[in-house]
Every structure is written in structure tokens, then in C-alpha cells.
Amino acid sequence: MGRIFFAGLLTVLPVVATVYFMVWLIGVAERVFGRPLQWLVPDGYQTGMGIVIAIAIVFGVGILMREYFFARLFRRAERALLAVPLVRSVYGALRDMLGLFASHKEPSLEVVALTLPGT
């Protein structure tokens, strides 16, 4: 009985934590980017516009990072951040953690299906 509960907990907990994190992240994006937008466009503001602006900014930064000049500028700024002891601890840890997620690759479903016994 305890094993069944533990298996269910290990299944449900990551899903609940992921949903909670995504709701939190969307709320933060709406507050951070929506408030200035409400000030700029008080009559035409709709809930969710802050999220759209956040996505557009992230996409724009991604496009800029493909350009040599901006990538080099970012590396210089990153070196400057890493020179500050407290900032280095926090920024370095976050960068390393996000690097783990970025390099983690799931096998495709076709490969998994081919390697399952009896398929």
C-alpha cells in the first residue's frame, strides 16, 4: 500500500510542480511586462498582453544572439557579471542549471518504440 502511494506521489508531484511553476512564470511575466504596458496604453490594455510582450522580447533576444556583434557584447557583459562575487554565485548557478536543461535531450518516440521488447 505504501509503495502504491509512493509511486502515485512520484507521478503526480512533478506534474503539479510543473503546472505551478508555469502558472507562476506566466503571472510574473504579466506583472513585469503588463504594468508598463497598462501605463503606456491605459484604454487598450487587455490581460495577457504582458505575456505576449515577454515572448516577443525573448524571441527578439534570440534573434539578436545569432548575430556576432550581440553575442560578443553578451559575452563581455557576462564576464563582467561573473567578476562580482555574489552575482557570480547566483548567475553561475542559474546558468549551469539552465544549461543542464538545454543539453538534456529526450529520445524520440520512434527510437523508444523500436527498442521496446516485442515491437
C-alpha positions in Angstrom: 0.0 0.0 0.0 2.8 2.4 0.8 4.6 1.6 -2.4 1.5 2.3 -4.4 1.1 5.7 -2.7 4.8 6.5 -3.2 4.5 5.6 -6.9 1.5 7.8 -7.3 3.3 10.6 -5.5 6.3 10.3 -7.7 4.0 10.5 -10.7 1.8 13.4 -9.6 4.3 15.6 -7.8 6.4 16.6 -10.9 3.2 17.3 -12.9 1.8 19.5 -10.1 5.1 21.3 -9.6 5.5 21.9 -13.3 1.9 23.3 -13.6 2.5 25.5 -10.5 5.8 26.8 -11.9 4.3 27.6 -15.3 1.3 29.5 -13.7 3.8 31.4 -11.5 6.0 32.2 -14.5 3.1 33.5 -16.6 1.9 35.6 -13.6 5.4 37.1 -13.2 5.6 37.9 -16.9 2.2 39.5 -16.9 3.1 41.7 -13.9 6.6 42.7 -15.1 5.6 43.4 -18.7 1.9 44.2 -18.3 2.2 47.0 -15.8 4.3 49.3 -18.0 2.0 48.4 -20.9 -1.0 49.4 -18.9 0.7 52.8 -18.3 1.5 53.2 -21.9 -1.9 52.0 -23.3 -4.4 52.5 -20.5 -7.6 52.2 -22.6 -6.5 49.4 -25.0 -4.7 47.1 -22.5 -6.0 43.6 -22.3 -5.0 40.9 -19.8 -2.3 38.7 -21.4 -0.7 41.4 -23.4 2.3 41.4 -21.0 2.9 37.7 -21.8 2.8 38.4 -25.5 5.4 41.2 -25.0 7.6 38.9 -22.9 7.5 36.2 -25.6 8.3 38.8 -28.2 11.3 40.2 -26.2 12.7 36.7 -25.6 12.3 35.9 -29.3 13.9 39.2 -30.3 16.9 38.5 -27.9 17.2 35.0 -29.5 17.4 36.6 -33.0 20.0 39.2 -31.8 22.1 36.4 -30.2 22.6 34.9 -33.6 24.4 38.0 -34.7 28.2 38.1 -34.0 28.2 41.6 -32.5 25.4 41.0 -30.0 26.8 37.6 -29.0 30.2 39.1 -28.4 28.6 42.0 -26.4 26.7 39.5 -24.3 29.9 37.5 -23.6 31.5 40.7 -22.3 28.6 41.6 -20.1 28.5 38.0 -18.8 32.2 38.2 -17.9 31.5 41.5 -16.1 28.7 39.8 -14.1 30.9 36.8 -13.3 33.5 39.2 -11.8 31.2 40.2 -9.0 31.4 37.6 -6.2 27.7 37.4 -5.1 26.4 37.8 -8.6 28.8 35.1 -9.8 27.4 32.6 -7.3 23.7 33.2 -8.3 24.2 33.8 -12.0 26.7 31.0 -12.4 24.4 28.5 -10.7 21.3 29.6 -12.7 23.3 29.4 -16.0 24.6 26.0 -15.1 21.2 24.7 -14.2 19.6 26.0 -17.3 22.5 24.6 -19.3 21.6 21.2 -18.0 18.0 21.5 -19.2 19.1 22.8 -22.6 21.5 19.9 -23.1 19.0 17.3 -21.9 17.6 15.5 -25.0 14.7 13.0 -24.9 14.9 10.1 -27.2 12.3 10.3 -30.0 9.2 8.2 -29.7 10.3 6.2 -32.8 13.6 5.2 -31.2 11.8 4.2 -28.0 9.2 2.2 -29.9 12.0 0.4 -31.8 13.9 -0.6 -28.6 10.9 -1.9 -26.7 10.7 -5.6 -26.4 8.0 -7.2 -28.5 7.8 -4.4 -31.1 
